[in-house]
Amino acid sequence: MIDKNENRILNIIKYSPIVFILFCSIFIGYFIKIEHTKNIKAEKEQLQKSFVEQERSRVEFITKKAYELIAKKDKTKTEILRTKLKNHVTNAYNIAMSIYENNKNTKSKEEITKLIKDALRQIRFLSGRGYFFIFSMKGTSILNASFPKIEGKDLWEYQDAKGTFLLKEMSAILKKQDEVFYDWYWNKPDYENNPEYLKVGFFKKFEPYDWFIGTGEYMHDFTKEVKKEALEVVQNLEYKNDGYIFIIDSKGEIISTLHKQMIGVNIHEFNINRELSKKFDLFVSSNRKGEFFNYKVYKEIDDTKPKNKTAYMKKFDNWNWVIGSGFNIEDVDFVIEERQKILEDKYDNYLKKLIILSTIFLAVVLVLSFFISKYLEKIFIAYKTVLKNKNENLLRAQKLAKLGDWELDISSNEIYWSDEVYKIFDIAEDKKIDLSFMESLIDQEDKKTFANSIKRVIEKGEKHCCICKIKRQKDNKTLWLDFKGEIDKSNNTIIGTIQDITVRKNLELEKEQHEKILYQQSKMAAMGEMLNNIAHQWRQPLSTISTAATGIKLQKDMDILKDEDLTHAMDNINNSAQYLSQTIEDFRNFFNPKNSSYKELSLNESIDKSLSLVEAQFKAKSIAIIKNIEEIRLFTLENEFIQVLINILNNSRDALLEQTIENKVIMINSKVENEILTLEIIDNAGGISEEIINRVFEPYFTTKYKGQGTGIGLYMSQEIVTKLLKGHISVSNKEFEYENKSYKGACFTIVQNINSKK
């Protein structure tokens, strides 16, 4: 079914072309009959207008082309200057190196230095402004072709206008690289008050004498040269209709024009055109970049009759120039006279043809309008059906996803909710909703988060994105909702979606709880390993204490105990007791929560702490641990870092115990690049089967016999590295050499920033 509004649209499509054409035909007939003479006049005016518009477009085009040419000159001037400076310094370097190579075996350093200075002192370039200077890497002036008085002086502490220690900074740079472009500020003696100007320079290290050779150019001087080149290019440009480009500086002085006698004339000081002078001043002081001017102008100083002129001018602020081009209005008259005769002859024929063609066109349009309207009606109905189906599918999808849309009117704070949002909040659909009511539904803990997010959307245009809890009023049920939205500035509204993610959030909370349990299991497993290690580590010192005490007692009973024997025995007992105490202290520190905080530590010391907790079992099993560790300072969680190391070491130990190889080896390697630590732990147990290597970090996955492994050690190591240490852990099979023998084993690689908080 088609409702009234849709039927009205179809009727407009069907009949509006016919009505429009009939109206146009009547109007054209009336216009042809009554306004023939007036129409001829309008054609003339249109011709004049068209000519002016074409000329305006032409002068605007050539002005912008000239502007682009000048802008390109200005944009590339630094790169061009740098290329020139580098070429000159390279030539100077080659001259100096040639003198050095030809005389190094026959002359002293002082003699060679003089030869180099004499060779470079008189060389000039960049229109005589360019010269070379040489400094030692310690800041002593060796050569300054323009300021010889400073030669031999120590300028190590010299600062430019910006406070930069030039020689210190240059020496530091050239210690790292052989050549460099460099900008600094230097005195310009030719100017009043001897000011400092920006210089662009190039420096190249001269290795034989620990010098650097350089040169520089004041950007101020080079810009003048570039301006001169730009003026020459602009003056030589040719355009049709005797067009040309003129350039005036911001103070009104003409610096380029086709009329040479006008160059240097100031439009404000001579009686050339007061109107132009005022308009020019207003344009220069405004924020406008380009503008058309209509004015009367004297082409020469002694002209008595001014010409009506239109010009387009565009400011080039970098050089304080105004670039322009124009045309004379009087040039239009001749063209109009020639065209007028042709127009009048053609116009009569045009009227006859127009009437015939209008009649034919009307008939054709009537037929086409009928068929097109029928076709459009068919498409309209089909589109309406498709749109209806898509809307129904969208509503079903929102219902399944528990997703609804909303819109906030920022001016009134009124909120529109879709049906699904009303269902999520379990509120009657006739309830009037505003921002205050919506905020009242948010849990107290999340109110501020929600309000701040809305505030940032309104004030900064950021996207609204926050997850909040609500408690439904009817059933007192707690829900987790995901709020999203963005501002629509054109309508001053915020539009977005609300999705019920309670199920997903509960699963996430369950996962977090499960991970806490896994972490505790891993900690308990580590504690079991530690207790087992302590048992191994205590056997030797306990045996030492027992032997010393028994020996003292026996010597005492036999009355042969000497003081030195007693002292020696007591020292052994004390040393063993201290070792036992340190073992307990290491164990206590590992499980001390105070050590589970970010702090700076030594990588080498952390690895030693890890080894001290497990070394007894490794020594008992004849497993050698080889360290290739750089002295690196880390900012990380020490206990968690040590736990990861112990888990990997224990995994390698268990793998080695399953092998019947003679030399059991674990290698620990480290390196740092760009503040990124790469730590490798490699064993020679033959590696991990390719079928299971991708599963070793899965929880509860183990290849050990039942009861010998929990399968959570490597999983928790991955969780600690990725989530707490903000790094990455991986495993691969790798071949390596040790003591001229080739081995293969599992390589665990930890990659993390040396500052884990980054």
Long-range contacts (C-beta under 8 A, 24 or more apart in sequence): 2-381, 6-380, 6-384, 9-380, 10-373, 10-376, 10-377, 10-380, 13-372, 13-373, 13-376, 13-377, 14-369, 14-370, 14-373, 14-377, 15-369, 17-365, 17-369, 18-365, 18-366, 18-369, 21-361, 21-362, 21-365, 21-366, 22-362, 24-358, 25-358, 25-359, 25-362, 28-354, 28-358, 29-355, 32-351, 32-354, 32-355, 36-351, 39-347, 40-343, 40-344, 40-347, 43-343, 43-347, 44-336, 44-340, 44-343, 47-335, 47-336, 47-339, 47-340, 47-343, 48-332, 48-336, 51-332, 51-335, 51-336, 52-310, 52-329, 52-332, 55-310, 55-327, 56-292, 56-310, 56-312, 58-239, 58-241, 58-243, 58-327, 59-243, 59-310, 59-311, 59-312, 59-324, 59-325, 59-326, 59-327, 60-290, 60-292, 60-312, 62-237, 62-239, 62-243, 62-245, 62-325, 63-245, 63-290, 63-312, 63-313, 63-314, 63-323, 63-324, 63-325, 64-290, 64-314, 66-234, 66-237, 66-245, 66-323, 66-325, 67-314, 67-316, 67-323, 69-230, 69-233, 69-234, 70-230, 70-234, 70-316, 70-319, 70-321, 70-323, 71-316, 71-318, 73-226, 73-229, 73-230, 73-233, 74-223, 74-226, 74-316, 74-318, 74-319, 77-222, 77-223, 77-226, 78-200, 78-219, 80-226, 81-200, 81-217, 81-219, 81-222, 82-181, 82-200, 82-202, 84-125, 84-126, 84-217, 85-130, 85-181, 85-200, 85-201, 85-202, 85-215, 85-216, 85-217, 86-179, 86-181, 86-202, 88-125, 88-130, 88-132, 88-215, 89-132, 89-179, 89-202, 89-203, 89-204, 89-213, 89-214, 89-215, 90-204, 92-120, 92-123, 92-132, 92-213, 92-215, 93-204, 93-206, 93-213, 95-119, 95-120, 96-120, 96-206, 96-213, 97-206, 97-208, 100-208, 100-209, 104-208, 109-209, 113-142, 113-209, 116-143, 117-142, 117-143, 120-145, 120-213, 121-145, 121-148, 126-217, 126-221, 126-222, 126-225, 127-225, 129-217, 129-218, 129-221, 130-215, 130-217, 131-215, 132-213, 132-214, 132-215, 133-213, 133-214, 133-215, 134-206, 134-211, 134-212, 134-213, 134-214, 135-167, 135-170, 135-211, 135-212, 135-214, 136-209, 136-210, 136-211, 137-171, 137-174, 137-175, 137-205, 137-210, 137-211, 137-212, 138-171, 139-167, 139-168, 139-171, 142-211, 160-184, 160-185, 160-186, 160-196, 161-185, 161-196, 170-203, 170-212, 174-203, 174-205, 174-212, 178-204, 178-205, 179-203, 179-204, 179-205, 182-214, 184-216, 186-216, 186-218, 188-218, 188-220, 223-319, 227-319, 231-255, 231-256, 234-323, 239-325, 241-327, 241-331, 243-325, 243-327, 244-325, 245-323, 245-324, 245-325, 246-323, 246-324, 246-325, 246-326, 247-321, 247-322, 247-323, 247-324, 248-280, 248-313, 248-321, 248-322, 248-324, 249-320, 249-321, 249-322, 250-284, 250-320, 250-321, 250-322, 251-320, 252-277, 252-280, 252-281, 255-321, 259-299, 259-300, 261-300, 261-301, 262-299, 262-300, 262-301, 265-301, 270-301, 272-297, 272-298, 272-301, 273-297, 273-298, 273-306, 280-313, 280-322, 283-313, 283-315, 283-322, 284-315, 284-322, 288-315, 289-314, 289-315, 290-314, 290-315, 293-326, 395-419, 395-420, 401-499, 402-499, 402-500, 402-501, 403-497, 403-498, 403-499, 403-500, 404-497, 404-498, 404-499, 405-495, 405-496, 405-497, 405-498, 406-485, 406-495, 406-496, 406-497, 406-498, 407-493, 407-494, 407-495, 407-496, 408-435, 408-454, 408-485, 408-493, 408-494, 408-495, 409-492, 409-493, 410-458, 410-487, 410-492, 410-493, 410-494, 411-492, 421-498, 424-479, 424-481, 424-498, 424-500, 425-470, 425-472, 426-472, 426-473, 426-474, 426-475, 427-473, 441-470, 441-471, 441-473, 442-468, 442-469, 442-470, 443-468, 443-469, 443-470, 443-471, 443-478, 445-469, 450-483, 453-483, 454-494, 457-485, 457-486, 457-487, 457-494, 458-487, 458-494, 461-487, 461-489, 464-494, 464-496, 467-501, 467-505, 478-502, 480-504, 480-505, 480-506, 515-719, 518-699, 518-712, 518-715, 518-716, 518-719, 519-716, 519-719, 521-710, 521-712, 522-643, 522-647, 522-710, 522-712, 522-713, 522-715, 522-716, 523-591, 523-643, 525-710, 525-712, 525-713, 526-590, 526-643, 526-646, 526-647, 527-591, 529-614, 529-646, 529-650, 530-587, 530-590, 530-591, 530-613, 532-617, 533-613, 533-614, 533-615, 533-616, 533-617, 534-583, 534-584, 534-587, 534-616, 536-616, 536-617, 536-620, 537-583, 537-615, 537-616, 538-580, 538-583, 541-576, 541-577, 541-579, 541-580, 542-576, 542-580, 544-572, 544-573, 544-576, 545-572, 545-573, 545-576, 545-577, 548-572, 548-573, 548-576, 549-573, 586-612, 586-613, 587-613, 590-639, 590-642, 590-643, 591-639, 592-639, 595-638, 595-639, 596-637, 596-638, 596-639, 596-640, 597-637, 598-635, 598-636, 598-637, 598-756, 598-757, 599-635, 599-636, 599-638, 600-633, 600-634, 600-635, 601-633, 601-634, 601-635, 601-636, 601-638, 602-631, 602-632, 602-633, 602-634, 603-629, 603-630, 603-631, 603-632, 603-633, 603-634, 603-670, 603-677, 603-679, 604-629, 604-631, 604-632, 606-634, 606-638, 606-641, 606-642, 606-645, 607-645, 607-668, 609-642, 610-642, 610-645, 610-646, 610-649, 611-649, 613-642, 613-646, 614-646, 614-649, 614-650, 614-653, 617-653, 618-649, 618-653, 618-666, 621-653, 621-656, 621-657, 621-664, 622-664, 623-653, 623-656, 623-664, 623-665, 623-666, 624-663, 624-664, 624-665, 624-666, 625-649, 625-665, 625-666, 625-667, 625-668, 626-665, 626-666, 626-667, 626-668, 626-738, 627-667, 627-668, 628-667, 628-668, 628-669, 628-670, 629-668, 629-669, 629-670, 630-670, 630-671, 630-672, 632-670, 632-672, 632-677, 632-754, 633-754, 634-677, 634-754, 634-755, 634-756, 635-754, 635-755, 635-756, 635-757, 636-725, 636-752, 636-754, 636-755, 636-756, 637-724, 637-725, 637-756, 640-720, 640-724, 640-725, 641-725, 643-716, 643-717, 643-720, 644-717, 644-720, 644-721, 644-725, 644-729, 644-750, 645-681, 647-713, 647-714, 647-716, 647-717, 648-681, 648-714, 648-717, 648-748, 649-681, 650-713, 651-713, 651-714, 651-746, 651-748, 652-681, 652-683, 652-685, 652-745, 652-746, 652-748, 654-704, 654-708, 654-709, 655-683, 655-685, 655-686, 655-745, 655-746, 656-683, 656-684, 656-685, 658-685, 659-685, 659-686, 661-685, 663-739, 663-741, 665-738, 665-743, 667-736, 667-738, 672-754, 675-753, 675-754, 675-755, 676-751, 676-752, 676-753, 676-754, 677-750, 677-751, 677-752, 677-753, 677-754, 678-749, 678-750, 678-751, 679-749, 679-750, 679-751, 680-747, 680-748, 680-749, 680-750, 681-747, 681-748, 681-750, 682-734, 682-736, 682-745, 682-746, 682-747, 682-748, 683-745, 683-746, 684-736, 684-738, 684-743, 684-744, 684-745, 685-745, 685-746, 686-744, 686-745, 687-733, 687-734, 687-744, 687-745, 687-746, 688-731, 688-733, 688-746, 690-733, 693-731, 693-732, 693-733, 696-731, 697-729, 697-731, 721-750, 721-752, 724-756, 725-752, 725-756, 726-752, 726-753, 726-756, 726-757, 726-758, 727-751, 727-752, 727-753, 727-756, 728-752
